Amino acid sequence: MSPPRPTNPAMQRLVDFYDPSVMGTDVGGRTLSQILAWRDTRLESQHDYIQILFPLPEGSLFNEYSPVVDEDTFLYLRHDANAGFKRTMRRALARMLSFYGFDITWDQDAAGQWAVDVTAKPGAEQDHFPRWVRRMDHNHLRITRILRSLRVLGLEDEARAFFAALGWTFDKYHRIGDGSMKFWRRAMELPLHVAPDGTEVDWLEKYEEKEETEKTEETKDDERTTVT
């Protein structure tokens, strides 16, 4: 059974914003589709949209209206019945990756398993990378948010593919500061209940433990099948 829709008004707005059947608006009256249709120049200069495109269970220092994902919303959005949410979040991710100079693809193998790949767009070095491939930039904070949001809301494969592309860019151009790479790595590798800045979300920890148990059981099942 699918978890109930959140009752918190701010979380209801977030869910409606991401629901393709509702197409709700953010506090500024903008729909997700309107934001994704912006030109790159507007995505670069405007700073109050990334928080709703990629929400977190922590508050934002830069946007007082930033939605803070609570436990009910976490359960609702991650539930398998809400596949529409993940499809919509993948749209948002693809747009932001294009802004940064990357393409993303999803390929399904014969066994039905999906593989996600993020690669540099043709001409990205001239057209996209100059806006953020540098020692420090406000986009580095956005990228940290995107990575963590993807993990928290159940798009782990997409987060790992993006992180791999960031690592490739970091190694190839030697322009991005070590501090930014450190935070991106922390966004990917820290326990899910710990944010890159060390903030802890207590209620997340129990779900993390549950996921680890389920992964262990899946591994054991695979090993039994192989032996059989």
C-alpha positions as a Markdown table, in Angstrom:
| # | Residue | x | y | z |
|---|---|---|---|---|
| 1 | Met | 0.0 | 0.0 | 0.0 |
| 2 | Ser | 1.3 | 3.4 | -0.9 |
| 3 | Pro | 2.1 | 5.8 | 2.0 |
| 4 | Pro | -0.5 | 8.6 | 2.3 |
| 5 | Arg | 0.2 | 12.0 | 0.8 |
| 6 | Pro | 2.0 | 14.4 | 3.2 |
| 7 | Thr | -0.2 | 16.6 | 5.3 |
| 8 | Asn | 2.3 | 19.4 | 5.8 |
| 9 | Pro | 1.3 | 22.3 | 3.5 |
| 10 | Ala | 4.8 | 22.9 | 2.3 |
| 11 | Met | 5.3 | 19.2 | 1.5 |
| 12 | Gln | 1.9 | 19.1 | -0.3 |
| 13 | Arg | 3.2 | 21.9 | -2.5 |
| 14 | Leu | 6.4 | 20.0 | -3.2 |
| 15 | Val | 4.5 | 16.8 | -4.1 |
| 16 | Asp | 2.1 | 18.7 | -6.4 |
| 17 | Phe | 5.0 | 20.5 | -8.0 |
| 18 | Tyr | 6.5 | 17.2 | -9.0 |
| 19 | Asp | 3.3 | 15.4 | -9.8 |
| 20 | Pro | 2.8 | 15.4 | -13.6 |
| 21 | Ser | -0.9 | 15.0 | -13.2 |
| 22 | Val | -1.2 | 18.2 | -11.0 |
| 23 | Met | 1.7 | 20.4 | -12.3 |
| 24 | Gly | 1.6 | 22.5 | -9.2 |
| 25 | Thr | 3.6 | 25.7 | -8.6 |
| 26 | Asp | 6.4 | 26.7 | -6.3 |
| 27 | Val | 6.0 | 29.7 | -3.9 |
| 28 | Gly | 6.8 | 32.0 | -6.9 |
| 29 | Gly | 3.9 | 30.6 | -8.9 |
| 30 | Arg | 6.2 | 28.7 | -11.3 |
| 31 | Thr | 5.6 | 25.2 | -12.6 |
| 32 | Leu | 8.4 | 22.7 | -13.0 |
| 33 | Ser | 8.0 | 22.7 | -16.8 |
| 34 | Gln | 8.3 | 26.5 | -16.9 |
| 35 | Ile | 11.6 | 26.4 | -14.9 |
| 36 | Leu | 13.0 | 23.6 | -17.1 |
| 37 | Ala | 12.2 | 25.7 | -20.2 |
| 38 | Trp | 14.4 | 28.6 | -19.0 |
| 39 | Arg | 17.5 | 29.5 | -21.0 |
| 40 | Asp | 20.8 | 28.7 | -19.6 |
| 41 | Thr | 21.5 | 32.3 | -18.8 |
| 42 | Arg | 18.5 | 32.4 | -16.5 |
| 43 | Leu | 19.4 | 29.1 | -14.8 |
| 44 | Glu | 22.8 | 30.7 | -14.1 |
| 45 | Ser | 21.6 | 34.0 | -12.7 |
| 46 | Gln | 18.5 | 33.0 | -10.7 |
| 47 | His | 19.1 | 31.3 | -7.4 |
| 48 | Asp | 15.7 | 30.4 | -5.9 |
| 49 | Tyr | 14.7 | 27.4 | -8.0 |
| 50 | Ile | 17.3 | 24.7 | -7.4 |
| 51 | Gln | 16.0 | 24.1 | -3.8 |
| 52 | Ile | 12.6 | 22.9 | -5.1 |
| 53 | Leu | 14.0 | 21.0 | -8.1 |
| 54 | Phe | 16.2 | 19.0 | -5.8 |
| 55 | Pro | 14.8 | 19.2 | -2.3 |
| 56 | Leu | 16.7 | 18.0 | 0.8 |
| 57 | Pro | 15.9 | 17.0 | 4.4 |
| 58 | Glu | 18.0 | 20.0 | 5.5 |
| 59 | Gly | 17.2 | 23.7 | 5.3 |
| 60 | Ser | 18.9 | 26.2 | 2.9 |
| 61 | Leu | 20.9 | 29.2 | 4.0 |
| 62 | Phe | 20.1 | 30.9 | 0.7 |
| 63 | Asn | 16.4 | 30.4 | 0.4 |
| 64 | Glu | 14.0 | 30.7 | 3.3 |
| 65 | Tyr | 11.2 | 29.2 | 1.3 |
| 66 | Ser | 13.3 | 26.1 | 0.5 |
| 67 | Pro | 11.2 | 22.9 | 1.1 |
| 68 | Val | 12.7 | 20.7 | 3.8 |
| 69 | Val | 11.8 | 17.0 | 3.1 |
| 70 | Asp | 10.2 | 15.4 | 6.2 |
| 71 | Glu | 9.8 | 11.7 | 7.0 |
| 72 | Asp | 6.3 | 11.4 | 5.5 |
| 73 | Thr | 7.3 | 13.0 | 2.2 |
| 74 | Phe | 10.5 | 10.9 | 2.1 |
| 75 | Leu | 8.4 | 7.7 | 2.3 |
| 76 | Tyr | 5.8 | 9.0 | -0.1 |
| 77 | Leu | 8.2 | 10.0 | -2.8 |
| 78 | Arg | 10.4 | 7.0 | -2.6 |
| 79 | His | 7.6 | 4.5 | -2.8 |
| 80 | Asp | 7.5 | 2.4 | -6.0 |
| 81 | Ala | 3.9 | 3.5 | -6.7 |
| 82 | Asn | 5.1 | 7.1 | -7.3 |
| 83 | Ala | 7.1 | 6.3 | -10.5 |
| 84 | Gly | 5.8 | 9.6 | -11.9 |
| 85 | Phe | 7.8 | 11.5 | -9.4 |
| 86 | Lys | 11.0 | 9.7 | -10.4 |
| 87 | Arg | 10.3 | 10.4 | -14.1 |
| 88 | Thr | 9.8 | 14.0 | -13.4 |
| 89 | Met | 12.9 | 14.3 | -11.3 |
| 90 | Arg | 14.9 | 12.7 | -14.1 |
| 91 | Arg | 13.6 | 15.5 | -16.4 |
| 92 | Ala | 14.9 | 18.0 | -14.0 |
| 93 | Leu | 18.2 | 16.2 | -13.7 |
| 94 | Ala | 18.6 | 16.0 | -17.5 |
| 95 | Arg | 18.0 | 19.7 | -17.8 |
| 96 | Met | 20.5 | 20.7 | -15.2 |
| 97 | Leu | 23.1 | 18.2 | -16.7 |
| 98 | Ser | 22.6 | 19.9 | -20.0 |
| 99 | Phe | 23.2 | 23.2 | -18.4 |
| 100 | Tyr | 26.5 | 21.9 | -17.0 |
| 101 | Gly | 27.4 | 20.4 | -20.4 |
| 102 | Phe | 26.5 | 16.7 | -20.0 |
| 103 | Asp | 24.1 | 14.2 | -21.6 |
| 104 | Ile | 22.5 | 11.4 | -19.7 |
| 105 | Thr | 21.2 | 8.1 | -21.1 |
| 106 | Trp | 19.4 | 5.2 | -19.6 |
| 107 | Asp | 20.0 | 1.8 | -21.3 |
| 108 | Gln | 18.3 | -1.5 | -20.5 |
| 109 | Asp | 20.1 | -4.8 | -21.0 |
| 110 | Ala | 18.6 | -8.1 | -22.0 |
| 111 | Ala | 18.0 | -9.0 | -18.3 |
| 112 | Gly | 16.0 | -5.9 | -17.8 |
| 113 | Gln | 18.6 | -4.1 | -15.7 |
| 114 | Trp | 19.0 | -0.3 | -16.3 |
| 115 | Ala | 22.4 | 1.4 | -16.7 |
| 116 | Val | 22.8 | 5.1 | -16.4 |
| 117 | Asp | 25.6 | 7.0 | -18.1 |
| 118 | Val | 26.5 | 10.7 | -18.0 |
| 119 | Thr | 28.9 | 12.0 | -20.7 |
| 120 | Ala | 30.2 | 15.4 | -21.8 |
| 121 | Lys | 28.2 | 17.0 | -24.6 |
| 122 | Pro | 30.0 | 17.9 | -27.9 |
| 123 | Gly | 31.4 | 21.4 | -27.5 |
| 124 | Ala | 30.9 | 21.4 | -23.7 |
| 125 | Glu | 34.5 | 22.6 | -23.1 |
| 126 | Gln | 33.7 | 25.8 | -25.0 |
| 127 | Asp | 30.0 | 26.3 | -24.4 |
| 128 | His | 29.3 | 25.0 | -20.9 |
| 129 | Phe | 32.3 | 24.2 | -18.8 |
| 130 | Pro | 33.6 | 27.8 | -18.5 |
| 131 | Arg | 30.6 | 28.7 | -16.3 |
| 132 | Trp | 31.5 | 26.2 | -13.6 |
| 133 | Val | 34.8 | 24.3 | -14.3 |
| 134 | Arg | 36.9 | 26.6 | -12.1 |
| 135 | Arg | 38.3 | 26.6 | -8.6 |
| 136 | Met | 35.2 | 28.0 | -6.8 |
| 137 | Asp | 31.8 | 28.7 | -8.1 |
| 138 | His | 28.2 | 28.9 | -6.8 |
| 139 | Asn | 27.3 | 26.1 | -9.1 |
| 140 | His | 29.5 | 23.8 | -7.0 |
| 141 | Leu | 27.0 | 24.2 | -4.1 |
| 142 | Arg | 24.2 | 23.4 | -6.5 |
| 143 | Ile | 25.9 | 20.2 | -7.7 |
| 144 | Thr | 26.4 | 19.1 | -4.1 |
| 145 | Arg | 22.7 | 19.6 | -3.5 |
| 146 | Ile | 21.7 | 17.7 | -6.7 |
| 147 | Leu | 23.9 | 14.7 | -5.7 |
| 148 | Arg | 22.5 | 14.4 | -2.2 |
| 149 | Ser | 18.9 | 15.0 | -3.3 |
| 150 | Leu | 19.1 | 12.2 | -5.9 |
| 151 | Arg | 20.4 | 9.8 | -3.2 |
| 152 | Val | 17.9 | 10.8 | -0.6 |
| 153 | Leu | 15.0 | 10.5 | -3.0 |
| 154 | Gly | 16.0 | 7.1 | -4.4 |
| 155 | Leu | 17.9 | 7.9 | -7.6 |
| 156 | Glu | 21.2 | 6.5 | -6.5 |
| 157 | Asp | 22.2 | 5.2 | -10.0 |
| 158 | Glu | 21.8 | 8.7 | -11.4 |
| 159 | Ala | 23.8 | 10.2 | -8.6 |
| 160 | Arg | 26.6 | 7.8 | -9.1 |
| 161 | Ala | 26.7 | 8.4 | -12.9 |
| 162 | Phe | 26.8 | 12.2 | -12.3 |
| 163 | Phe | 29.5 | 11.9 | -9.7 |
| 164 | Ala | 31.6 | 9.8 | -12.2 |
| 165 | Ala | 31.3 | 12.5 | -14.8 |
| 166 | Leu | 32.3 | 15.1 | -12.2 |
| 167 | Gly | 35.4 | 13.0 | -11.3 |
| 168 | Trp | 36.3 | 12.8 | -15.0 |
| 169 | Thr | 36.0 | 16.6 | -15.4 |
| 170 | Phe | 38.0 | 17.2 | -12.2 |
| 171 | Asp | 40.8 | 14.9 | -13.4 |
| 172 | Lys | 40.9 | 16.1 | -17.0 |
| 173 | Tyr | 40.9 | 19.9 | -16.5 |
| 174 | His | 42.6 | 20.3 | -13.1 |
| 175 | Arg | 40.7 | 23.5 | -12.5 |
| 176 | Ile | 38.1 | 22.6 | -9.9 |
| 177 | Gly | 39.2 | 23.1 | -6.3 |
| 178 | Asp | 39.9 | 20.1 | -4.0 |
| 179 | Gly | 37.3 | 21.5 | -1.5 |
| 180 | Ser | 34.5 | 21.2 | -4.0 |
| 181 | Met | 35.5 | 17.7 | -5.0 |
| 182 | Lys | 35.6 | 16.8 | -1.3 |
| 183 | Phe | 32.0 | 17.9 | -0.8 |
| 184 | Trp | 30.8 | 16.1 | -3.8 |
| 185 | Arg | 32.5 | 12.9 | -2.6 |
| 186 | Arg | 31.0 | 13.4 | 0.9 |
| 187 | Ala | 27.5 | 13.9 | -0.7 |
| 188 | Met | 28.0 | 10.4 | -2.3 |
| 189 | Glu | 29.8 | 8.5 | 0.3 |
| 190 | Leu | 28.6 | 9.6 | 3.7 |
| 191 | Pro | 25.8 | 7.7 | 5.4 |
| 192 | Leu | 22.5 | 9.0 | 4.0 |
| 193 | His | 21.5 | 10.6 | 7.3 |
| 194 | Val | 24.7 | 12.8 | 7.3 |
| 195 | Ala | 24.8 | 15.8 | 5.0 |
| 196 | Pro | 28.1 | 16.9 | 3.4 |
| 197 | Asp | 28.5 | 19.6 | 6.0 |
| 198 | Gly | 28.1 | 17.2 | 8.8 |
| 199 | Thr | 24.4 | 18.0 | 9.6 |
| 200 | Glu | 22.6 | 14.8 | 10.8 |
| 201 | Val | 19.0 | 13.9 | 10.1 |
| 202 | Asp | 18.1 | 11.5 | 12.8 |
| 203 | Trp | 14.9 | 10.0 | 11.3 |
| 204 | Leu | 16.8 | 9.0 | 8.1 |
| 205 | Glu | 19.2 | 6.7 | 9.9 |
| 206 | Lys | 16.6 | 3.9 | 10.5 |
| 207 | Tyr | 15.7 | 3.7 | 6.8 |
| 208 | Glu | 19.4 | 3.5 | 5.9 |
| 209 | Glu | 19.8 | 0.6 | 8.2 |
| 210 | Lys | 16.8 | -1.1 | 6.6 |
| 211 | Glu | 18.2 | -0.6 | 3.1 |
| 212 | Glu | 21.5 | -2.1 | 4.1 |
| 213 | Thr | 19.7 | -5.2 | 5.6 |
| 214 | Glu | 17.7 | -5.6 | 2.4 |
| 215 | Lys | 20.8 | -5.3 | 0.2 |
| 216 | Thr | 22.5 | -8.0 | 2.3 |
| 217 | Glu | 19.5 | -10.3 | 1.9 |
| 218 | Glu | 19.5 | -9.7 | -1.9 |
| 219 | Thr | 23.2 | -10.5 | -2.0 |
| 220 | Lys | 22.6 | -13.8 | -0.1 |
| 221 | Asp | 19.7 | -14.7 | -2.4 |
| 222 | Asp | 21.9 | -14.1 | -5.5 |
| 223 | Glu | 24.7 | -16.3 | -4.0 |
| 224 | Arg | 22.2 | -19.1 | -3.3 |
| 225 | Thr | 20.9 | -18.9 | -6.8 |
| 226 | Thr | 24.4 | -19.0 | -8.2 |
| 227 | Val | 25.3 | -22.1 | -6.1 |
| 228 | Thr | 22.1 | -23.8 | -7.1 |
